[in-house]
Amino acid sequence: MQQLLITKGLVALWDFKEEEGLPRKAIGAADFPLTEQNGTLPRINEGPLSGYSTLFGNKAFLSLPNAELGKLNIYGKNQGVTVMGWVKWTGEQTGFVGGIWNEYQDGGKRQYGLFVSLPHYNGRNQVCGHISLTGKPTPPFPYSIDYSASTQTVPANEWCCVAFTYDGTNIRSYFNGTFEARQPEPIEHTKGFTGYPEGLTHSKNPYYFPDGIGSNGSDFTVGAVLLKAGMGNFFKGQIGGLAVFDRALSDAELKKLSTPFLPKK
């Protein structure tokens, strides 16, 4: 906790020590109280930061309205961001950890978001960091394709640190503080679109994205995002910590901040 708090650029750090029914408050630029939506979320007496965590899986989630984002509204052409999460995931598909991400309202209000497992574009069971300038899908594809995906897979039912950084040029995904590069590869579900008859070939880690981050008007949510059919991409498992920085942390910083939470050998 102390190392996180003294790291330059910290905007918010939630340690999820609050009991069920109470807002989860952050330490940092403000307390950024995340309130429960669509039900309540139990507190578990286990966690890597405070000794506690929040249990997700009943389709409830946490939210902070866009009007209250303050310094969490990180955006700009050359603006960096880092999102770190300490999670114990059940292993089921597509879990949203946290960020400003809305895939449906007004055509999409995507901004930045940390996911576990985005299988559609080569991110199955991996740490995925998503960035958007426009908030909309990536032309000519039906969804936003602009995310990094770690080489490492995220294990089920095991505490780990998942994180991504964006420096204005590249998105990088980290597992337990380690970045591993991926070679350019064919991206699934990209064949047959205008300009891409044979599909897109791209490296997923780092993922080149020089466009920058938009300020697109979405709420900050933890554990779910808004989809066409309603809230979805529900995280299943425990979240014991979430940190947001307004810059891209270095490899050395990510390693240092993640090491204390590596699984015991």
Beta strands, then each sheet from edge to edge (+ up, - down):
strand 1: 10-14
strand 2: 26-28
strand 3: 35-37
strand 4: 43-44
strand 5: 53-56
strand 6: 61-64
strand 7: 81-89
strand 8: 95-100
strand 9: 112-118
strand 10: 123-131
strand 11: 147-153
strand 12: 160-166
strand 13: 170-175
strand 14: 178-179
strand 15: 185-186
strand 16: 201-202
strand 17: 207-208
strand 18: 220-222
strand 19: 225-227
strand 20: 230-232
strand 21: 237-245
sheet 1: 2+ 1- 21+ 5- 4+
sheet 2: 2+ 1- 21+ 7- 12+ 13- 14+
sheet 3: 2+ 1- 21+ 7- 12+ 13- 17+
sheet 4: 3+ 6- 18+ 8- 9+ 10- 11+
sheet 5: 15+ 16-
sheet 6: 19+ 20-
end
